Amino acid sequence: MNKRGKIAEISGDKVKVIYENEGIMTPYLDVARHVTNLEMNSIVIVAIYDNDLRTGTVIGVI
């Protein structure tokens, strides 16, 4: 499943994403190599691994 979210924190090559409608913030997630120029509050697409919405990889920026 893929989900749209907003970058809440950036630390090196990892980011935390918040899903505002659900009120959930992820732990630090990996970012796909082709995704560059991430900034705070950027809208991103996350490939979700589990139904809890807390694991995945950022695969794109909108």
C-alpha positions in Angstrom: 0.0 0.0 0.0 1.1 3.6 -0.6 0.2 6.5 1.5 0.6 10.3 1.2 2.2 12.2 4.1 4.2 15.2 5.1 7.8 15.3 6.3 7.9 16.2 10.0 11.7 15.6 10.7 14.8 15.1 8.7 17.9 13.4 10.1 20.7 12.7 7.6 19.2 10.4 4.9 16.1 9.4 7.0 12.8 11.2 7.6 9.8 11.1 9.9 6.5 11.4 8.1 3.2 12.5 9.6 -0.1 11.2 8.3 -2.2 14.1 9.3 -5.7 12.5 8.8 -4.7 9.6 11.1 -2.6 11.7 13.5 0.2 9.2 13.2 3.9 10.0 12.9 6.3 7.3 11.7 9.7 6.5 13.2 12.6 7.4 10.9 12.1 5.9 7.5 14.5 5.2 4.7 14.3 7.3 1.6 14.7 5.8 -1.9 17.9 6.8 -3.6 16.2 8.6 -6.5 14.3 10.9 -4.1 16.2 14.1 -3.6 15.8 17.6 -2.3 13.5 16.7 0.6 12.5 19.6 2.8 10.4 20.0 6.0 6.7 19.9 5.2 7.3 18.3 1.7 4.4 16.1 0.7 5.7 12.5 0.0 4.5 9.1 -1.0 5.5 6.3 1.4 5.4 2.6 0.4 3.9 1.0 3.5 5.1 -2.4 4.7 2.6 -3.1 7.5 -1.0 -2.1 8.3 0.1 0.0 11.3 1.4 2.7 8.9 4.6 3.1 10.9 7.0 1.2 8.6 7.9 1.9 5.0 10.1 3.8 2.6 9.7 7.2 1.1 9.5 6.6 -2.7 8.5 10.0 -4.1 7.8 13.7 -3.6 4.7 15.4 -4.8 
